[in-house]
């Protein structure tokens, strides 16, 4: 018999959604509906997502400084405190 995998609630794919997912997992640990193994997996995934976004920002900055023709994406600002779209 296989154990049915628990699914995480769907959250928006923004920086705000990522924060919500992390805090939801923290709450789940506190109320006993999650476990350290699952929480560790969520934390590692969140860290990977953040690192990917960090790389995209660095590439955007690099493209902005080396491009002779400005590209729409290269000129985007990433204001602090505003959710950033993380995926499709």
DSSP file (Angstrom, degrees, kcal/mol; ACC not computed):
  #  RESIDUE AA STRUCTURE BP1 BP2  ACC     N-H-->O    O-->H-N    N-H-->O    O-->H-N    TCO  KAPPA ALPHA  PHI   PSI    X-CA   Y-CA   Z-CA
    1    1 A X              0   0    0      0, 0.0     2,-0.4     0, 0.0     0, 0.0   0.000 360.0 360.0 360.0 137.2    0.0    0.0    0.0
    2    2 A X        -     0   0    0      3,-0.0     2,-0.4     1,-0.0     0, 0.0  -0.779 360.0-120.6-100.1 145.3    1.3    3.5   -0.8
    3    3 A X        -     0   0    0     -2,-0.4     2,-0.3     1,-0.1    -1,-0.0  -0.669  29.7-117.2 -82.3 131.8    0.9    6.4    1.5
    4    4 A X        -     0   0    0     -2,-0.4     2,-0.2     1,-0.1    -1,-0.1  -0.540  31.4-123.0 -71.0 126.8   -1.1    9.3    0.0
    5    5 A X        -     0   0    0     -2,-0.3     2,-0.3     1,-0.1    -1,-0.1  -0.463  20.4-121.1 -72.6 139.7    1.2   12.4   -0.2
    6    6 A X        -     0   0    0     -2,-0.2     2,-0.4     1,-0.0    -1,-0.1  -0.588  26.5-142.2 -76.6 141.3   -0.1   15.5    1.5
    7    7 A X        -     0   0    0     -2,-0.3     2,-0.2     3,-0.0     3,-0.1  -0.833   8.9-126.4-107.2 146.7   -0.5   18.4   -0.8
    8    8 A X        -     0   0    0     -2,-0.4     3,-0.1     1,-0.1    13,-0.0  -0.590  35.9 -97.9 -84.7 150.1    0.4   22.0    0.1
    9    9 A X        -     0   0    0     -2,-0.2     2,-0.3     1,-0.1    -1,-0.1  -0.356  45.0-101.5 -64.2 148.4   -2.3   24.7   -0.4
   10   10 A X        -     0   0    0     -3,-0.1     2,-0.3    -2,-0.0    -1,-0.1  -0.555  45.6-178.0 -73.5 131.2   -2.0   26.6   -3.6
   11   11 A X        -     0   0    0     -2,-0.3     6,-0.1    -3,-0.1     2,-0.1  -0.877  35.0 -89.0-125.2 160.3   -0.4   30.1   -3.1
   12   12 A X        -     0   0    0     -2,-0.3     2,-1.7     1,-0.1     8,-0.1  -0.379  37.7-119.0 -67.7 148.1    0.3   32.9   -5.6
   13   13 A X  S    S+     0   0    0      4,-0.1    73,-3.8    74,-0.1    74,-1.0  -0.424  78.4 103.0 -89.2  62.6    3.6   32.7   -7.3
   14   14 A X  B  > S-A   85   0A   0     -2,-1.7     4,-2.3    71,-0.3    71,-0.2  -0.801  90.3 -98.0-129.6 172.7    4.9   36.0   -5.9
   15   15 A X  H  > S+     0   0    0     69,-1.0     4,-2.2    -2,-0.3     5,-0.1   0.873 127.2  52.7 -61.9 -35.0    7.3   36.9   -3.2
   16   16 A X  H  > S+     0   0    0      2,-0.2     4,-2.4     1,-0.2    -1,-0.2   0.901 108.3  49.9 -66.2 -40.4    4.3   37.4   -0.9
   17   17 A X  H  > S+     0   0    0      2,-0.2     4,-2.4     1,-0.2    -2,-0.2   0.876 109.2  51.7 -64.8 -38.0    3.0   34.0   -1.8
   18   18 A X  H  X S+     0   0    0     -4,-2.3     4,-2.2     2,-0.2    -2,-0.2   0.917 109.8  48.9 -64.7 -43.3    6.3   32.4   -1.0
   19   19 A X  H  X S+     0   0    0     -4,-2.2     4,-2.7     1,-0.2     5,-0.2   0.922 110.7  51.6 -60.8 -43.0    6.4   34.2    2.4
   20   20 A X  H  X S+     0   0    0     -4,-2.4     4,-2.8     1,-0.2    -2,-0.2   0.918 108.9  50.3 -60.1 -43.6    2.8   32.9    3.0
   21   21 A X  H  X S+     0   0    0     -4,-2.4     4,-2.0     2,-0.2    -1,-0.2   0.901 111.8  47.6 -62.6 -41.0    3.8   29.3    2.2
   22   22 A X  H  X S+     0   0    0     -4,-2.2     4,-2.1     2,-0.2    -2,-0.2   0.931 114.4  45.5 -66.6 -45.3    6.8   29.5    4.6
   23   23 A X  H  X S+     0   0    0     -4,-2.7     4,-2.6     1,-0.2    -2,-0.2   0.873 110.4  54.9 -67.0 -35.7    4.7   31.0    7.4
   24   24 A X  H  X S+     0   0    0     -4,-2.8     4,-2.3    -5,-0.2    -1,-0.2   0.907 108.7  48.6 -61.5 -40.4    2.0   28.4    6.7
   25   25 A X  H  X S+     0   0    0     -4,-2.0     4,-2.1     2,-0.2    -2,-0.2   0.897 109.8  51.5 -67.1 -39.4    4.5   25.6    7.1
   26   26 A X  H  X S+     0   0    0     -4,-2.1     4,-2.1     1,-0.2    -2,-0.2   0.921 111.1  48.0 -60.8 -44.1    5.8   27.2   10.4
   27   27 A X  H  X S+     0   0    0     -4,-2.6     4,-2.2     1,-0.2    -2,-0.2   0.891 108.7  55.0 -62.4 -39.2    2.2   27.3   11.7
   28   28 A X  H  <>S+     0   0    0     -4,-2.3     5,-1.9     1,-0.2     6,-1.2   0.877 107.4  49.5 -63.5 -38.2    1.7   23.7   10.6
   29   29 A X  H ><5S+     0   0    0     -4,-2.1     3,-1.0     4,-0.2    -1,-0.2   0.935 110.9  50.4 -64.4 -44.9    4.8   22.6   12.6
   30   30 A X  H 3<5S+     0   0    0     -4,-2.1    -2,-0.2     1,-0.2    -1,-0.2   0.860 114.0  43.1 -63.1 -36.3    3.5   24.5   15.7
   31   31 A X  T 3<5S-     0   0    0     -4,-2.2    -1,-0.2    -5,-0.1    -2,-0.2   0.400 115.4-112.5 -95.3   5.8    0.0   23.0   15.5
   32   32 A X  T < 5S+     0   0    0     -3,-1.0    -3,-0.2    -4,-0.5    -4,-0.1   0.572  86.7 112.2  84.6  10.1    1.3   19.4   14.8
   33   33 A X  S   <S+     0   0    0     -5,-1.9     2,-0.2    -6,-0.2    -4,-0.2   0.460  77.7  41.7 -95.2  -0.5    0.1   19.0   11.2
   34   34 A X  S    S-     0   0    0     -6,-1.2     2,-0.3    -7,-0.1    -2,-0.0  -0.765  72.9-140.2-129.8 178.7    3.6   19.0    9.7
   35   35 A X     >  -     0   0    0     -2,-0.2     4,-2.6     1,-0.1     5,-0.2  -0.925  30.9-102.2-139.6 165.2    6.9   17.5   10.7
   36   36 A X  H  > S+     0   0    0     -2,-0.3     4,-2.5     1,-0.2     5,-0.2   0.831 117.7  56.0 -59.1 -34.1   10.5   18.6   10.6
   37   37 A X  H  > S+     0   0    0      2,-0.2     4,-1.9     1,-0.2    -1,-0.2   0.947 111.6  42.1 -64.8 -47.1   11.3   16.6    7.4
   38   38 A X  H  > S+     0   0    0      2,-0.2     4,-2.5     1,-0.2    -2,-0.2   0.922 114.3  51.7 -64.9 -43.5    8.5   18.3    5.4
   39   39 A X  H  X S+     0   0    0     -4,-2.6     4,-2.5     1,-0.2    -2,-0.2   0.889 108.6  51.5 -61.3 -39.1    9.4   21.7    6.8
   40   40 A X  H  X S+     0   0    0     -4,-2.5     4,-2.4    -5,-0.2    -1,-0.2   0.901 109.5  50.0 -63.7 -40.8   13.0   21.2    5.9
   41   41 A X  H  X S+     0   0    0     -4,-1.9     4,-2.4     2,-0.2    -2,-0.2   0.917 110.9  48.9 -63.8 -43.2   12.0   20.3    2.3
   42   42 A X  H  X S+     0   0    0     -4,-2.5     4,-2.7     1,-0.2    -2,-0.2   0.917 111.3  50.2 -61.8 -43.3    9.8   23.4    2.1
   43   43 A X  H  X S+     0   0    0     -4,-2.5     4,-2.4     1,-0.2    -2,-0.2   0.900 110.6  48.9 -62.9 -41.4   12.6   25.6    3.4
   44   44 A X  H  X S+     0   0    0     -4,-2.4     4,-2.1     2,-0.2    -1,-0.2   0.908 112.3  48.2 -66.0 -41.1   15.1   24.1    0.8
   45   45 A X  H  X S+     0   0    0     -4,-2.4     4,-2.3     2,-0.2    -2,-0.2   0.926 111.8  49.6 -63.7 -44.1   12.6   24.7   -2.0
   46   46 A X  H  X S+     0   0    0     -4,-2.7     4,-2.5     1,-0.2    -2,-0.2   0.907 110.1  51.2 -61.0 -41.6   11.9   28.2   -0.9
   47   47 A X  H  X S+     0   0    0     -4,-2.4     4,-2.4     1,-0.2    -1,-0.2   0.895 109.2  50.6 -62.5 -40.6   15.7   28.9   -0.7
   48   48 A X  H  X S+     0   0    0     -4,-2.1     4,-2.1     2,-0.2    -1,-0.2   0.897 110.2  49.8 -64.8 -40.2   16.1   27.5   -4.3
   49   49 A X  H  X S+     0   0    0     -4,-2.3     4,-2.3     2,-0.2    -2,-0.2   0.937 111.2  48.8 -63.7 -46.2   13.3   29.8   -5.5
   50   50 A X  H  X S+     0   0    0     -4,-2.5     4,-2.5     1,-0.2    -2,-0.2   0.905 110.8  50.6 -60.9 -41.9   14.9   32.8   -3.9
   51   51 A X  H  X S+     0   0    0     -4,-2.4     4,-2.2     2,-0.2    -1,-0.2   0.887 109.0  51.8 -64.7 -38.3   18.3   32.0   -5.3
   52   52 A X  H  X S+     0   0    0     -4,-2.1     4,-2.2     2,-0.2    -2,-0.2   0.928 111.3  46.7 -63.0 -45.1   16.8   31.7   -8.8
   53   53 A X  H  X S+     0   0    0     -4,-2.3     4,-2.4     1,-0.2    -2,-0.2   0.898 109.8  54.6 -63.5 -39.9   15.1   35.1   -8.5
   54   54 A X  H  X S+     0   0    0     -4,-2.5     4,-2.2     1,-0.2    -1,-0.2   0.910 108.8  48.3 -59.9 -42.2   18.4   36.5   -7.2
   55   55 A X  H  X S+     0   0    0     -4,-2.2     4,-2.5     2,-0.2    -1,-0.2   0.905 109.4  52.5 -65.1 -40.7   20.2   35.2  -10.3
   56   56 A X  H  X S+     0   0    0     -4,-2.2     4,-2.3     1,-0.2    -2,-0.2   0.895 109.4  49.6 -62.1 -39.5   17.5   36.7  -12.6
   57   57 A X  H  X S+     0   0    0     -4,-2.4     4,-2.6     2,-0.2    -1,-0.2   0.919 110.7  49.7 -65.0 -43.4   17.9   40.1  -10.9
   58   58 A X  H  X S+     0   0    0     -4,-2.2     4,-2.6     2,-0.2    -2,-0.2   0.906 110.9  49.2 -62.6 -41.5   21.7   39.9  -11.4
   59   59 A X  H  X S+     0   0    0     -4,-2.5     4,-3.0     2,-0.2    -1,-0.2   0.911 110.6  51.4 -63.1 -41.8   21.3   39.0  -15.0
   60   60 A X  H  X S+     0   0    0     -4,-2.3     4,-2.1     2,-0.2    -2,-0.2   0.918 110.8  47.6 -61.3 -44.0   18.9   41.9  -15.5
   61   61 A X  H  X S+     0   0    0     -4,-2.6     4,-1.7     2,-0.2    -2,-0.2   0.917 113.5  48.2 -62.3 -43.4   21.4   44.3  -13.9
   62   62 A X  H  X S+     0   0    0     -4,-2.6     4,-1.7     1,-0.2     5,-0.2   0.924 111.1  50.1 -63.2 -44.7   24.2   42.9  -16.1
   63   63 A X  H  X S+     0   0    0     -4,-3.0     4,-1.8     1,-0.2    -1,-0.2   0.871 108.7  53.7 -62.0 -36.9   22.0   43.2  -19.2
   64   64 A X  H  < S+     0   0    0     -4,-2.1    -1,-0.2     1,-0.2    -2,-0.2   0.878 112.2  43.0 -65.8 -37.8   21.1   46.8  -18.3
   65   65 A X  H  < S+     0   0    0     -4,-1.7    -1,-0.2     1,-0.2    -2,-0.2   0.732 122.5  37.1 -82.9 -21.6   24.8   47.8  -18.0
   66   66 A X  H  < S+     0   0    0     -4,-1.7     2,-0.3    -5,-0.2    -2,-0.2   0.588  93.1  98.8-105.6 -12.0   26.0   46.0  -21.1
   67   67 A X     <  -     0   0    0     -4,-1.8     3,-0.1    -5,-0.2     4,-0.0  -0.580  49.3-166.3 -81.7 135.6   23.1   46.5  -23.5
   68   68 A X  S    S+     0   0    0     -2,-0.3     2,-0.5     1,-0.2    -1,-0.1   0.711  86.2  49.9 -86.9 -23.3   23.4   49.3  -26.1
   69   69 A X  S    S-     0   0    0      0, 0.0    -1,-0.2     0, 0.0     2,-0.0  -0.963  95.0-124.9-115.6 115.8   19.6   49.0  -26.7
   70   70 A X        -     0   0    0     -2,-0.5     2,-0.3    -3,-0.1    -6,-0.1  -0.327  21.2-149.7 -63.6 138.0   17.5   49.0  -23.6
   71   71 A X     >  -     0   0    0      1,-0.1     4,-1.1    -8,-0.0     3,-0.2  -0.831  19.8-122.6-104.6 146.5   15.2   46.0  -23.3
   72   72 A X  T >4 S+     0   0    0     -2,-0.3     3,-0.6     1,-0.2     4,-0.2   0.900 112.5  45.7 -55.3 -43.4   11.8   46.3  -21.5
   73   73 A X  G >4 S+     0   0    0      1,-0.2     3,-1.2     2,-0.2    -1,-0.2   0.837 106.6  59.4 -70.3 -31.5   12.7   43.6  -18.9
   74   74 A X  G 34 S+     0   0    0      1,-0.3    -1,-0.2    -3,-0.2    -2,-0.2   0.739 103.7  52.2 -70.1 -21.1   16.1   45.0  -18.3
   75   75 A X  G << S+     0   0    0     -4,-1.1    -1,-0.3    -3,-0.6    -2,-0.2   0.360  80.6 121.4 -97.5   5.6   14.7   48.3  -17.1
   76   76 A X    <   -     0   0    0     -3,-1.2     2,-0.3    -4,-0.2    -3,-0.0  -0.435  53.7-142.7 -69.6 140.2   12.2   46.9  -14.6
   77   77 A X        -     0   0    0     -2,-0.1     2,-0.5     2,-0.0    -2,-0.1  -0.755   1.4-147.3 -97.4 152.2   12.7   48.0  -11.0
   78   78 A X        -     0   0    0     -2,-0.3     3,-0.1     6,-0.0     6,-0.1  -0.758  20.4-158.0-118.5  82.0   12.1   45.7   -8.1
   79   79 A X    >   -     0   0    0     -2,-0.5     3,-1.4     1,-0.1     2,-0.1  -0.330  22.8-110.3 -65.0 139.4   10.7   47.9   -5.4
   80   80 A X  T 3  S+     0   0    0      1,-0.2    -1,-0.1    -2,-0.0     3,-0.1  -0.396 100.7  25.3 -66.4 143.8   11.2   46.6   -1.8
   81   81 A X  T 3  S+     0   0    0      1,-0.2     2,-0.4    -2,-0.1    -1,-0.2   0.330  95.8 110.1  85.7  -8.0    8.0   45.6   -0.1
   82   82 A X  S <  S-     0   0    0     -3,-1.4    -1,-0.2     1,-0.0   -67,-0.1  -0.863  76.1-111.2-101.5 132.6    6.2   44.8   -3.4
   83   83 A X        -     0   0    0     -2,-0.4     2,-0.4   -68,-0.1    -4,-0.1  -0.356  32.1-146.7 -59.2 139.3    5.4   41.2   -4.3
   84   84 A X        -     0   0    0     -6,-0.1   -69,-1.0    -2,-0.0     2,-0.2  -0.915  19.7-111.0-111.2 133.4    7.4   40.1   -7.3
   85   85 A X  B     +A   14   0A   0     -2,-0.4   -71,-0.3   -71,-0.2     3,-0.1  -0.479  36.3 179.5 -64.5 126.3    6.0   37.6   -9.9
   86   86 A X        +     0   0    0    -73,-3.8     2,-0.3    -2,-0.2   -72,-0.2   0.637  55.2   1.3-106.7 -18.6    8.0   34.4   -9.4
   87   87 A X              0   0    0    -74,-1.0    -1,-0.2     1,-0.0   -74,-0.1  -0.945 360.0 360.0-159.5 176.7    6.6   32.0  -12.0
   88   88 A X              0   0    0     -2,-0.3    -3,-0.0    -3,-0.1    -1,-0.0   0.477 360.0 360.0 -77.8 360.0    4.1   31.5  -14.8
